[in-house]
Amino acid sequence: MLDVCLLGTGGMMPLPRRWLTSLMCRFNGSNILIDCGEGTQVAIKQKGWTFKPIDVICITHYHADHISGLPGLLLTMGNAERKEPLTMIGPKGLERVVKALRTIAPELPFEIKFIELTENMQTIQFDEYRINAFKVKHNVVCYGYSIEIDRIGKFNAQKAKELEIPVQKWNVLQKGNEVTIDGKTYTPDMVMGAARKGLKVTYTTDTRPVDAIVDAAKGADLFICEGMYGEPDKEAKAIEHKHMTFKEAAQLAKRANPKEMWLTHFSPSLVKPAMYMDKVTEIFENAKPGKDGMSVDLMFED
């Protein structure tokens, strides 16, 4: 199961009922945060989740509404007596930017490991999931992220018994490793079924529509996409500032065909995003306007 919570849905400035951009995912004890706008800590507390288990923080780009909450969050994680290293992923310059922000958070009891993105597409593999970063089109270097969790096939216990593989060796094969017994080697494919469908969440914001987003969101269980402007007369403004309209986000979703799309990163002037969803659902039916605290538990298929 992958828990997903859209902590903040605001762009540019926080509002009384809308924090700045942030997303948090939880899988098997590991927490992943994408962006850390102002109010992220409050949103996490309102959700009832905690700061200490955050293992990875991905930053899309270095505009204040996406990173201004980071110094305070790092301090809170340190005050929670965290000792484990924290991995941070972001565009080139990440270490320099974070060190500058840490002028007001200079002492932390844990190490920060920096992974700076330099390619159009990069994959960072962790023990139980991977993060695929893809470059998008904003007025500064910006990346979107997909969190992907693979699922191995079912273990065929009957086949393992027929091959006379000792029970204590089954777990080794399930983990994808070979086993040698009395000179005979057994490989996982002898006892494992075909890989099953995993889980995938794709997140992108602060960008014009680009093919890289479509490619990244294909097959996603959830596609979270910027919808800066819902009003039909804001297309020129979206182009000028390299953002997206609801309609453009819907067109991307139609091409990528994820199971569901949530819109996020709303303009401060867009008080009621739901008012403009009818045109979105005409293009891509399973679309919803995001709101702070909106969450879902994504489950593996049976």
C-alpha atoms as one frame of an Amber mdcrd trajectory, in Angstrom:
protein
   0.000   0.000   0.000   1.192   3.508  -0.890  -0.274   6.371   1.154  -0.427
   9.680  -0.726  -1.321  13.057   0.785  -1.449  16.380  -1.041  -0.308  18.561
   1.850  -0.463  21.943   0.120  -2.062  23.035  -3.148  -1.214  26.734  -3.357
   1.059  28.523  -5.764   2.937  31.791  -5.204   1.573  32.637  -1.743  -0.212
  30.769   1.070  -3.851  31.472   1.818  -5.765  30.989   5.086  -7.053  27.594
   3.927  -4.397  26.716   1.372  -0.749  26.029   2.150   1.980  26.133  -0.451
   2.959  23.201  -2.596   3.919  19.895  -0.999   3.194  16.182  -1.411   3.988
  13.324   0.962   3.981   9.584   0.235   4.473   6.706   2.675   5.448   3.158
   1.764   6.487   0.383   4.108   7.910   2.715   6.756   9.639   5.054   4.296
   8.366   8.617   3.786   8.974  10.675   0.642   8.325  14.417   0.473   8.087
  16.321  -2.814   8.545  20.074  -2.386   8.364  21.884   0.923   6.469  25.134
   0.618   5.511  27.381   3.497   3.094  25.581   5.828   4.325  22.059   5.089
   4.974  21.324   8.770   1.492  22.464   9.770  -0.063  20.368   7.005   1.834
  17.262   8.140   0.634  17.781  11.712  -2.948  18.338  10.540  -2.747  15.048
   8.651  -1.528  13.303  11.798   1.726  12.140  10.194   5.224  12.700  11.608
   8.467  14.322  10.453  11.128  11.952  11.722  10.608   9.083   9.215  11.085
  11.310   6.140  13.862   9.558   4.198  13.804  11.452   0.905  12.951  15.047
  -0.013  12.603  15.883  -3.730  12.599  19.520  -4.801  11.121  20.401  -8.195
  12.862  23.803  -8.477  14.177  26.697  -6.411  11.300  29.133  -6.278  10.335
  30.120  -2.742   6.826  28.671  -2.835   8.357  25.208  -3.301  11.227  25.300
  -0.806  10.602  28.050   1.761   9.391  25.583   4.394  12.594  23.527   4.315
  14.744  25.183   7.048  12.015  24.857   9.652  11.274  21.267   8.668  14.945
  20.300   8.968  15.098  21.894  12.424  12.002  19.993  13.532  13.442  16.724
  12.236  16.636  17.444  14.178  14.696  18.271  17.337  12.961  14.893  16.982
  16.414  13.352  17.583  16.711  11.997  14.088  20.140  10.441  13.447  19.632
   8.650  10.131  20.912  10.307   6.934  18.429  12.260   4.799  18.555  12.081
   0.990  17.692  15.215  -0.971  17.083  15.233  -4.737  16.818  18.327  -6.917
  18.182  20.241  -9.905  21.838  21.206 -10.152  22.751  23.613  -7.367  20.761
  21.749  -4.708  23.581  21.557  -2.168  24.400  25.260  -2.557  20.739  26.292
  -2.163  20.144  24.105   0.884  23.330  25.259   2.572  22.238  28.866   2.056
  18.839  28.144   3.602  20.569  26.419   6.498  22.071  29.699   7.621  19.090
  29.694   9.996  19.358  25.929  10.652  23.116  25.418  10.936  23.302  22.463
  13.313  21.598  19.176  12.520  22.227  15.782  14.140  21.952  13.946  10.809
  23.793  13.928   7.481  22.187  15.225   4.284  23.091  13.343   1.113  22.586
  15.407  -2.045  21.666  14.006  -5.460  21.787  16.749  -8.089  19.937  16.179
 -11.355  21.761  17.064 -14.558  20.049  14.940 -17.232  16.634  15.248 -18.862
  15.683  11.978 -17.197  17.306  10.314 -14.186  16.417   7.314 -12.055  17.316
   7.013  -8.385  16.897   3.489  -7.046  16.121   2.810  -3.395  15.636  -0.540
  -1.676  11.881  -0.881  -2.256  11.044   1.829  -4.783  12.580   4.100  -7.380
  12.165   7.762  -8.177  12.201   8.794 -11.823  12.958  12.491 -12.363  12.024
  14.152 -15.657  12.820  17.666 -16.816   9.896  19.969 -17.589   9.584  23.519
 -18.977   9.464  26.420 -16.525  11.358  29.738 -16.435  14.009  28.063 -14.256
  15.267  24.470 -14.314  12.437  22.299 -12.995  11.763  18.565 -12.658   8.743
  16.358 -12.147   8.924  13.067 -10.264   7.403   9.604 -10.499   7.498   7.249
  -7.531   7.357   3.659  -8.755   7.037   0.443  -6.752   7.532  -2.884  -8.511
   5.777  -6.054  -7.399   7.307  -9.459  -7.881   5.329 -12.494  -9.002   3.807
 -15.022  -6.661   6.031 -17.681  -5.131   5.080 -21.192  -6.257   5.503 -23.248
  -3.088   4.337 -26.437  -4.824   7.032 -26.075  -7.475   9.661 -25.440  -4.794
   8.629 -28.661  -3.023   8.785 -30.621  -6.271  12.326 -29.318  -6.798  13.127
 -30.333  -3.193  14.353 -26.862  -2.283  14.610 -26.555   1.522  12.033 -24.184
   3.058  14.770 -22.078   4.661  16.031 -21.192   1.164  12.673 -20.007  -0.186
  13.099 -16.461   1.060  16.424 -16.134  -0.764  14.750 -17.015  -4.056  11.843
 -14.672  -3.335  14.344 -11.834  -3.007  15.696 -12.554  -6.484  18.853 -14.441
  -5.529  20.147 -17.810  -6.672  20.521 -20.796  -4.351  23.071 -23.595  -4.748
  22.410 -26.906  -2.968  24.653 -29.967  -3.364  26.205 -28.481  -6.469  22.871
 -27.696  -8.132  21.838 -24.057  -8.707  18.236 -22.900  -8.430  17.209 -19.544
  -9.893  14.193 -17.384  -8.969  12.471 -17.960 -12.321  12.102 -21.650 -11.389
   9.702 -20.853  -8.549   8.457 -17.311  -9.158   5.525 -16.278 -11.325   5.494
 -13.327 -13.699   5.877  -9.860 -12.185   2.575  -8.304 -11.107   1.395  -4.721
 -11.545   3.057  -2.335  -9.114   2.142   1.211  -8.058   3.027   4.560  -9.591
   2.423   8.191  -8.655   3.526  10.994 -10.998   3.816  14.590  -9.792   4.577
  17.677 -11.870   4.114  21.383 -11.400   5.339  24.771 -12.650   5.625  23.897
 -16.306   4.209  24.274 -19.757   2.781  21.101 -21.347   5.611  18.885 -22.630
   5.777  15.333 -23.950   8.016  14.292 -21.038   5.036  14.653 -18.701   2.888
  12.371 -20.844   5.636   9.760 -20.993   6.156   9.920 -17.231   2.462   9.678
 -16.335   1.611   6.714 -18.577   0.305   3.847 -16.484   0.209   5.969 -13.318
  -2.287   5.089 -10.621  -2.363   8.784  -9.732  -1.215  11.771 -11.779  -0.899
  15.021  -9.804  -0.534  17.945 -12.180  -0.312  21.694 -11.998  -3.483  23.609
 -12.746  -2.411  27.175 -12.085  -5.324  28.760 -13.919  -8.878  27.500 -14.291
 -10.344  30.584 -15.922 -10.619  30.358 -19.728  -9.146  33.840 -20.235  -5.827
  33.006 -18.537  -4.161  31.072 -21.375  -1.915  33.997 -22.369  -0.827  34.475
 -18.765  -0.038  30.773 -18.453   2.153  30.934 -21.539   3.900  34.089 -20.357
   4.777  32.704 -16.920   5.316  29.114 -18.111   2.480  27.567 -16.146  -0.550
  25.515 -17.172  -4.292  25.892 -17.372  -6.806  23.277 -16.243  -7.563  22.511
 -19.886  -3.903  21.898 -20.740  -3.499  19.590 -17.737  -6.580  17.641 -18.820
  -5.185  17.247 -22.327  -1.971  15.791 -20.890  -3.997  13.373 -18.768  -6.031
  12.292 -21.786  -2.821  11.380 -23.616  -1.164   9.676 -20.638  -4.354   7.929
 -19.459  -3.574   7.492 -15.735  -6.254   6.012 -13.487  -6.905   9.391 -11.873
  -5.677  12.997 -12.014  -5.597  15.608  -9.247  -4.980  19.265 -10.029  -2.783
  21.359  -7.743  -0.678  24.559  -7.476  -3.578  26.958  -7.834  -3.173  30.693
  -8.377  -4.064  32.783  -5.291  -6.809  34.403  -7.379  -8.377  30.990  -8.049
 -10.495  30.756  -4.896 -12.845  27.965  -5.997 -11.104  25.564  -8.415 -14.135
  23.241  -8.488 -16.055  25.878 -10.462 -13.935  25.170 -13.532 -13.829  21.362
 -13.442 -16.644  20.749 -15.933 -14.381  21.573 -18.878 -11.660  19.357 -17.404
 -13.842  16.275 -17.000 -15.129  16.701 -20.556 -11.557  15.990 -21.678 -10.455
  13.561 -18.929 -13.300  12.174 -16.875 -11.516  10.959 -13.763 -10.107  14.316
 -12.668 -10.498  16.092  -9.340  -9.529  19.509  -7.977  -6.901  19.049  -5.298
  -7.301  20.459  -1.815  -5.039  20.555   1.212  -5.040  17.236   3.067  -6.549
  15.306   0.156  -5.276  11.741   0.393  -5.636   8.224  -0.934  -4.331   4.760
  -0.081  -3.207   3.129  -3.308  -3.496  -0.642  -3.078  -1.815  -3.397  -5.050
  -4.176  -5.281  -7.325  -5.134  -8.774  -6.156
